Amino acid sequence: MKSEERLSVAYRISKVSIAINVLLSVVKIFIGIVARSGALVADGIHSVSDVLTTIMAMLGVYISGQSSDEEHPYGHEKYEPVFGKLMATFLCVTGVLIAFNAIKNIQNGVVEIPTGTAIYGALISIIVKEGMYHYTMRGANLIESSVLKADAWHHRTDAISSVGSFIGIWGAMHGWVIMEPIAAIAIGVLIIKVSVDIYMQSIRELIDTAADSATIEDINEIILETAGVIEIDDLKTRIHVNRLFVDVEIAVNADLTLREAHRIAESVHDRIEDMVPKVKHCMVHVNPYGEGE
């Protein structure tokens, strides 16, 4: 998919996400204050953080889609996991603050019994945020965007945290007052856990790793089916965020002219880049058959 198309999809999803999160955060914080629910207020703050991380996701997709230049001859794709790490760090800080505030309230004895209105705020959040997770994840899979996937999981953690709010509110209303701040602590821990997962995924995307075995097998078949190729002397793949670089050494008849050997190499290059959409660039080296290292 072209960078312009990726950007268009990401922008559309991000605009919807920001609009819904702004509205939802206002509703949850308002209901949480009126209904005396610390867990719902914490949940609303989590939704505010969703707005900021969605903006980060937009920036990540935009910058990563910029064309190669003199300073970045291999493109800007790796900016996506960089922004993913920033999002993960922001999420982690949010989780720590929510958990810390709930623990402080327990220590200080600041535990209020929420009213029934808080239940409705939690239910609305569960339904809306789970829907946003599926909407965002579909778009992330379509354009193969790691930073948009991180944003989708942010929506799901919000939905799960709202489940925690619901349980805590229900428990507090039925006499287990301590369940409400405990739910807020659980929300904070969940956010921290997800932030670590996103951070580790971003690190993996910044480190050169090989493609999956199925993709490598497909590339092998394409090369060996190319006219003039006798065998493959070496094949290396390198994941570049959502794209792939391929380096291959092929063996051809030693009696071919340079022009003929070049034509075979060019055919291998074009076939791989045309038939494997993830491949951003393929480098082909030609060896005389029987002499490749």
C-alpha atoms as one frame of an Amber mdcrd trajectory, in Angstrom:
protein
   0.000   0.000   0.000   1.329   3.445  -0.942   2.339   5.832   1.843  -0.416
   8.278   0.818  -3.046   5.550   1.200  -1.612   4.450   4.562  -1.694   8.025
   5.788  -5.289   8.501   4.608  -6.470   5.378   6.463  -4.542   6.324   9.620
  -5.908   9.877   9.581  -9.497   8.706   9.175  -9.219   6.262  12.068  -7.360
   8.731  14.267  -9.915  11.517  13.754 -12.765   9.199  14.753 -10.750   7.947
  17.724  -9.927  11.437  18.990 -13.530  12.645  18.695 -14.938   9.633  20.552
 -12.258   9.688  23.253 -12.744  13.382  23.997 -16.488  12.872  24.389 -16.099
   9.658  26.386 -13.479  11.075  28.748 -15.695  14.069  29.544 -18.699  11.805
  30.179 -16.764   9.386  32.417 -14.994  12.043  34.471 -18.255  13.989  34.924
 -20.227  10.899  35.949 -17.329   9.751  38.155 -17.281  13.069  40.052 -21.065
  13.282  40.395 -21.379   9.601  41.381 -18.352   9.722  43.720 -16.485   6.996
  41.795 -12.696   7.251  41.902 -12.378   4.235  39.596 -14.549   5.873  36.935
 -12.612   9.138  37.201  -9.383   7.135  36.766 -10.994   5.427  33.791 -11.852
   8.830  32.323  -8.263  10.000  32.733  -7.202   6.870  30.849  -9.469   7.981
  27.988  -7.788  11.397  27.989  -4.461   9.613  27.604  -5.970   7.801  24.599
  -6.370  11.161  22.850  -2.698  11.977  23.311  -1.494   8.544  22.212  -3.715
   8.703  19.118  -2.059  11.995  18.181   1.318  10.283  18.649   0.136   7.458
  16.392  -0.841   9.950  13.685   2.570  11.602  13.882   4.304   8.229  13.759
   2.444   7.129  10.617   2.952  10.531   8.971   6.717  10.709   9.569   7.305
   7.040   8.722   5.563   7.575   5.385   7.983  10.255   4.216  10.092   9.449
   1.173  13.754   8.476   1.433  16.205  11.371   1.493  19.957  11.964   1.707
  20.037  11.512   5.488  17.603   8.565   5.477  18.366   6.544   2.320  16.450
   3.516   3.679  13.329   5.533   4.441  11.672   6.683   7.652   9.684   3.558
   8.631  11.555   3.081  11.899  10.012   6.252  13.252   6.856   4.185  13.874
   8.372   1.987  16.610  10.109   5.070  18.035   6.695   6.667  18.514   5.450
   3.297  19.786   8.059   3.462  22.562   6.960   7.006  23.410   3.339   5.837
  23.596   4.342   2.925  25.821   6.249   5.250  28.168   3.272   7.609  28.394
   0.958   4.670  29.119   3.259   3.375  31.847   3.368   6.764  33.608  -0.436
   6.980  33.418  -0.796   3.511  34.957   1.638   4.295  37.775  -0.150   7.547
  38.660  -3.596   5.895  38.696  -2.408   3.023  40.932  -0.444   5.367  43.214
  -3.453   7.660  43.726  -5.710   4.715  44.573  -3.188   3.332  47.087  -2.884
   6.781  48.677  -6.672   6.998  49.022  -6.770   3.629  50.796  -3.978   4.674
  53.153  -5.715   7.980  53.934  -9.112   6.350  54.314 -10.547   8.410  51.461
 -12.998   5.786  50.214 -16.486   6.853  49.140 -19.446   4.713  48.166 -20.363
   5.513  44.546 -23.969   5.934  43.432 -25.712   3.750  40.861 -25.125   6.322
  38.113 -21.466   5.284  37.951 -22.500   1.830  36.705 -23.930   3.335  33.522
 -20.753   5.292  32.855 -18.698   2.098  33.074 -21.108   0.186  30.790 -21.022
   2.921  28.138 -17.225   2.900  28.235 -16.979  -0.899  27.874 -19.188  -0.950
  24.773 -17.657   2.097  23.062 -14.012   1.232  23.743 -14.304  -2.392  22.664
 -15.904  -1.158  19.437 -13.032   1.297  18.942 -10.512  -1.510  19.474 -11.982
  -3.552  16.603 -12.340  -0.482  14.357  -8.741   0.624  14.904  -7.256  -2.883
  14.691  -8.919  -3.491  11.308  -7.278  -0.346   9.972  -3.927  -1.223  11.596
  -3.933  -4.656   9.943  -4.933  -3.125   6.611  -1.942  -0.763   6.512   0.329
  -2.979   8.677   1.015  -0.216  11.182   2.599  -1.184  14.501   1.927   2.197
  16.064  -1.772   2.016  15.103  -1.938  -1.495  16.578  -0.532  -0.057  19.802
  -3.290   2.551  19.727  -5.891  -0.188  19.179  -4.624  -2.049  22.236  -4.853
   1.194  24.162  -8.581   1.178  23.357  -8.900  -2.414  24.563  -7.077  -1.700
  27.834  -9.548   1.124  28.354 -12.428  -1.311  27.795 -10.897  -3.805  30.226
 -10.220  -1.077  32.767 -13.893  -0.101  32.481 -14.797  -3.696  33.336 -12.634
  -3.260  36.434 -14.445  -0.011  37.211 -17.799  -1.757  36.820 -16.809  -4.547
  39.230 -15.358  -2.076  41.728 -18.397   0.186  41.614 -20.788  -2.743  41.943
 -18.820  -4.127  44.900 -18.705  -0.743  46.672 -22.454  -0.296  46.198 -23.055
  -3.682  47.847 -20.954  -3.086  50.929 -17.437  -3.966  49.727 -16.253  -0.362
  49.721 -12.595  -1.300  49.339 -13.291  -2.908  45.941 -13.591   0.490  44.241
 -10.036   1.722  44.906  -8.744  -1.837  44.405 -10.329  -1.740  40.939  -8.484
   1.517  40.250  -5.206  -0.144  41.292  -5.939  -3.094  39.011  -6.569  -0.669
  36.143  -3.200   0.986  36.767  -1.379  -2.361  36.841  -3.096  -3.454  33.613
  -2.043  -0.248  31.868   1.559  -0.758  33.027   1.535  -4.348  31.732   0.234
  -3.327  28.292   2.766  -0.488  28.107   5.610  -2.971  28.677   4.244  -5.236
  25.906   4.049  -2.327  23.458   7.546  -1.168  24.408   9.034  -4.643  23.830
   7.259  -4.946  20.461   8.689  -1.581  19.419  12.182  -2.735  20.385  11.777
  -5.876  18.268  10.846  -3.716  15.278  13.985  -1.627  15.713  16.245  -4.688
  15.749  17.073  -6.453  12.471  15.317  -9.840  12.531  14.594 -12.311   9.742
  11.205 -12.702   8.070   8.936 -15.583   9.078   9.610 -19.024   7.594   6.585
 -18.908   5.264   7.760 -15.642   3.678  11.308 -16.963   3.286   9.964 -20.119
   1.626   7.904 -18.005  -0.801  10.994 -15.969  -1.726  13.013 -19.162  -2.242
  10.389 -20.505  -4.641  10.229 -17.247  -6.599  14.009 -17.216  -7.039  14.315
 -20.855  -8.077  11.433 -20.495 -10.562  13.229 -17.616 -12.297  14.700 -18.649
 -15.649  18.483 -18.904 -15.542  18.850 -19.425 -11.775  20.572 -22.744 -11.005
  20.607 -22.495  -7.220  20.577 -20.096  -4.272  23.977 -19.624  -2.612  22.725
 -17.356   0.172  19.500 -15.633   1.243  19.112 -13.063   4.014  15.985 -11.131
   5.004  15.709  -8.172   7.351  12.446  -6.845   8.789  12.220  -3.065   8.558
   9.139  -2.280  10.725   6.309  -3.267   8.338   8.561  -3.755   5.290  11.273
  -6.226   4.338  14.766  -6.034   2.836  16.123  -9.047   0.946  19.753  -9.870
   0.086  20.284 -12.896  -2.140  23.196 -14.584  -3.896  22.217 -16.689  -6.910
  24.307 -19.098  -8.979  24.050 -18.967 -12.781  25.861 -20.647 -15.666  29.520
 -19.550 -15.547  29.649 -19.248 -19.341  26.996 -16.510 -19.533  27.981 -13.006
 -20.586  27.835 -10.192 -18.036  24.770  -8.805 -19.814  22.950 -12.170 -19.632
  23.830 -12.673 -15.956  22.659  -9.148 -15.180  19.367  -9.805 -16.951  18.746
 -12.850 -14.720  19.604 -10.875 -11.568  17.265  -8.088 -12.640  14.490 -10.617
 -13.220  14.975 -12.055  -9.716  14.929  -8.537  -8.259  11.720  -7.512 -10.066
   9.869 -10.748  -9.353  10.561 -10.625  -5.624   9.556  -6.969  -5.270   6.417
  -7.504  -7.388   5.270 -10.802  -5.862   6.048 -10.173  -2.165   4.267  -6.900
  -1.194   6.220  -6.511   2.064   9.566  -6.303   0.275  10.836  -2.728   0.084
  14.103  -3.561  -1.675  15.878  -6.669  -2.974  19.624  -6.809  -3.585  20.829
  -9.589  -5.914  24.445 -10.792  -6.225  25.409 -13.205  -9.002  27.951 -16.049
  -8.613  29.245 -18.412 -11.316  27.684 -21.822 -10.636  29.931 -23.933  -8.422
  31.956 -20.977  -7.110  29.543 -19.240  -4.708  30.575 -18.879  -1.064
